[in-house]
């Protein structure tokens, strides 16, 4: 795995002191990168910043859901505010092996925060998340980077889960492999149309984020290469299933109370 190498440029956008435990850190190639960085690091920096800004500035936001390959070091390396609950949705075997290696190098979750693993293989991811403490009546933010997606249908299932559990106004962001769009549209120019259609069908308003623009805002230049991922941020437009159920029960209670009062008047 080359994560450590990819995230160790001469002037790093972020420091991942734990990625090296997954594979030996190689010496950087002897080329003059000047102020250039690769797409992966730009995406990681963007996701890191969005996550931390959200949990630090949105009232009541304590739930973070990371959809990863099982080796996401964000729970350990980011400065999460007190009482943050981090759910890592990833393959079980990979996560367990990575967890052992991380603990072996002294990686720790920030004090008063909690990391909860949710196996990607769970037959019912929504139910598993709820059983492990996720509350759809509370704000959350969801990020995807590295989650193994074998088919478009597998991502549609994930999008359905996020759409069902995230409160109105919450964000879902991250990277998707570009081949997902190509399964329906061959031309890359249709990617935005495909993204809009797919996300809106699950009640999300989505925006494609351009790597070049993020790099420019950071005072960097992208290494020229054909990068096969799509960076995005989406906002939930509907209410979560838990919100709907809570309001349904409240409405039922009010109606029942009203019936009882009317009966007494008669």
C-alpha positions in Angstrom: 0.0 0.0 0.0 1.3 3.4 -1.0 -0.8 5.6 1.3 2.2 6.7 3.4 4.2 7.6 0.3 1.3 9.5 -1.3 0.8 11.5 1.8 4.4 12.4 2.5 5.3 15.2 0.1 7.9 17.8 0.9 5.4 20.3 2.3 2.5 18.0 3.5 -1.1 19.2 3.5 -1.6 17.0 6.5 0.4 14.6 8.7 -0.6 10.9 8.9 1.8 9.6 11.5 0.1 6.1 11.5 -0.2 5.1 7.8 3.4 3.8 7.8 2.4 0.9 10.1 0.4 -0.6 7.2 3.4 -0.8 4.9 7.1 0.2 4.9 7.6 3.9 4.1 9.6 4.2 0.9 11.9 7.0 0.1 10.3 9.7 -2.1 11.3 9.5 -5.8 14.2 11.8 -6.7 12.2 14.3 -8.7 11.5 18.0 -8.1 7.9 18.2 -7.1 8.2 21.9 -6.3 4.7 22.9 -5.1 2.9 19.9 -6.6 0.7 17.4 -4.7 -1.4 14.5 -5.9 -5.2 14.2 -6.2 -5.4 11.7 -3.3 -3.8 14.1 -0.8 -6.0 17.0 -2.0 -9.1 14.8 -1.5 -7.9 13.7 1.9 -7.2 17.3 3.0 -10.6 18.4 1.8 -12.5 15.7 3.6 -10.4 16.2 6.8 -11.2 19.9 6.8 -14.9 19.5 6.1 -15.3 16.9 8.8 -13.5 19.0 11.5 -15.3 22.2 10.5 -18.6 20.5 10.7 -18.2 18.8 14.1 -16.7 22.0 15.6 -19.3 24.5 14.3 -22.6 22.6 13.9 -24.7 22.5 17.1 -25.3 19.0 18.3 -23.1 17.3 15.7 -21.3 14.4 17.5 -21.8 11.5 15.1 -19.3 10.9 12.3 -19.6 8.0 10.0 -16.5 7.0 8.0 -17.1 4.6 5.1 -13.6 3.2 4.4 -11.4 0.4 3.4 -10.8 -0.5 7.1 -7.5 1.3 7.3 -8.7 4.9 7.8 -6.5 6.7 10.4 -8.8 9.7 10.8 -10.2 8.5 14.1 -6.7 8.6 15.5 -4.9 11.5 13.8 -7.6 14.2 13.7 -8.3 16.5 16.6 -11.9 15.5 17.3 -13.8 17.6 19.8 -15.0 16.1 23.1 -17.7 13.4 22.9 -17.4 12.7 19.2 -18.7 9.3 18.3 -17.0 7.9 15.2 -18.6 5.0 13.4 -16.2 3.2 11.0 -18.1 1.2 8.3 -15.6 -1.1 6.6 -14.7 -4.7 5.9 -14.4 -6.6 9.2 -11.2 -8.5 8.6 -9.3 -5.5 7.3 -10.4 -3.3 10.1 -9.4 -5.9 12.8 -5.9 -6.3 11.3 -5.5 -2.5 10.9 -6.7 -2.0 14.5 -4.1 -4.3 15.8 -1.3 -2.6 13.9 -2.5 0.9 15.0 -2.6 -0.1 18.6 0.8 -1.7 18.2 2.3 1.7 17.3 0.5 3.5 20.1 -2.4 5.0 18.2 -5.2 6.2 20.4 -8.6 7.8 20.0 -8.8 11.4 21.4 -9.9 11.3 25.1 -13.6 11.3 25.7 -14.3 10.2 22.0 -15.5 6.8 20.9 -14.7 4.6 17.9 -17.3 2.0 16.9 -16.8 -0.4 14.1 -19.7 -1.4 11.9 -18.9 -4.4 9.6 -19.6 -3.8 5.9 -20.7 -7.4 5.7 -23.7 -6.7 8.1 -26.9 -8.1 6.6 -28.7 -5.0 7.7 -26.3 -2.0 8.0 -29.1 0.4 9.2 -30.1 -1.9 12.0 -26.5 -2.6 13.0 -25.7 1.2 13.2 -28.8 1.7 15.4 -27.9 -1.2 17.7 -24.4 0.3 18.1 -25.8 3.6 19.1 -26.4 5.7 16.0 -29.3 8.1 16.4 -31.1 9.4 13.3 -32.7 12.1 15.4 -29.3 13.7 16.0 -27.1 15.4 13.4 -24.4 13.4 11.6 -21.8 13.8 8.9 -20.8 10.9 6.5 -17.6 10.6 4.5 -16.6 7.9 2.0 -13.0 7.3 0.9 -11.6 3.9 0.0 -14.8 1.9 0.7 -14.6 -1.1 -1.6 -17.4 -0.8 -4.2 -17.8 -3.7 -6.6 -20.8 -2.5 -8.5 -23.0 0.6 -9.0 -25.7 -1.3 -7.1 -23.4 -1.6 -4.1 -23.0 2.2 -3.9 -26.8 2.7 -4.4 -27.3 0.6 -1.4 -24.9 2.7 0.6 -26.5 5.9 -0.6 -29.9 4.5 0.4 -28.6 3.8 3.9 -27.1 7.3 4.3 -30.3 8.9 2.9 -32.5 6.9 5.4 -30.3 7.7 8.5 -28.9 11.2 8.0 -31.0 14.1 9.3 -32.3 16.9 7.1 -29.4 19.2 6.3 -26.6 16.8 7.1 -23.7 16.3 4.7 -22.3 13.3 2.8 -19.0 13.8 1.1 -15.9 12.0 -0.2 -14.6 10.2 -3.3 -16.3 7.8 -5.7 -14.5 5.8 -8.4 -15.2 7.3 -11.8 -16.2 4.0 -13.4 -19.5 4.1 -11.5 -20.7 6.9 -13.8 -19.3 5.1 -16.8 -21.5 2.1 -16.2 -24.4 4.3 -17.3 -22.8 7.0 -19.4 -19.7 6.4 -21.5 -18.8 10.0 -21.9 -17.2 11.7 -18.9 -19.0 14.9 -19.8 -22.2 13.2 -18.6 -20.8 12.6 -15.1 -22.5 15.6 -13.6 -25.8 14.7 -15.0 -25.4 11.1 -13.6 -24.4 12.4 -10.2 -27.4 14.8 -10.0 -29.8 12.1 -11.0 -28.4 9.4 -8.7 -28.2 11.6 -5.6 -31.5 13.4 -6.2 -33.2 10.1 -6.4 -32.1 9.6 -2.8 -33.0 13.1 -1.8 -29.5 14.6 -1.9 -28.4 17.8 -3.6 -24.9 17.0 -4.8 -22.0 19.2 -6.0 -18.9 17.9 -7.7 -15.8 19.3 -6.2 -12.9 20.1 -8.6 -9.5 19.0 -7.4 -7.8 21.9 -9.2 -9.9 24.4 -7.4 -9.1 22.9 -4.0 -5.4 22.7 -4.8 -5.4 26.3 -5.9 -7.1 27.4 -2.7 -4.3 25.7 -0.8 -1.6 27.3 -2.9 -0.7 24.0 -4.5 -0.6 22.5 -8.0 -1.8 19.0 -8.9 0.7 16.5 -10.3 -0.5 15.9 -13.9 -2.1 12.5 -14.1 -5.4 10.8 -15.0 -7.1 10.4 -11.6 -10.0 8.0 -11.7 -12.1 9.3 -8.8 -14.9 11.9 -8.3 -14.7 14.3 -5.3 -18.2 15.4 -4.1 -20.2 16.9 -1.3 -24.0 16.4 -0.9 -26.6 17.7 1.4 -29.6 15.7 2.7 -32.9 17.3 1.7 -35.3 15.0 3.4 -35.9 14.0 7.0 -34.3 10.8 8.3 -36.5 7.7 9.0 -36.0 8.3 12.7 -37.2 11.9 12.5 -40.3 10.8 10.6 -41.0 8.1 13.1 -40.6 10.4 16.0 -43.0 13.0 14.5 -45.5 10.2 13.6 -45.5 9.1 17.2 -45.9 12.6 18.5 -48.8 13.3 16.1 -50.4 10.1 17.2 -50.0 11.1 20.9 -51.5 14.5 20.2 -54.5 13.0 18.3 -55.1 10.5 21.1 -54.9 13.2 23.8 -57.4 15.2 21.7 -59.8 12.3 21.4 -59.7 11.7 25.2 -60.4 15.4 25.9 -63.3 15.4 23.4 -64.7 12.2 25.0 -64.7 13.8 28.4 -66.6 16.9 27.1 -69.3 14.7 25.7 
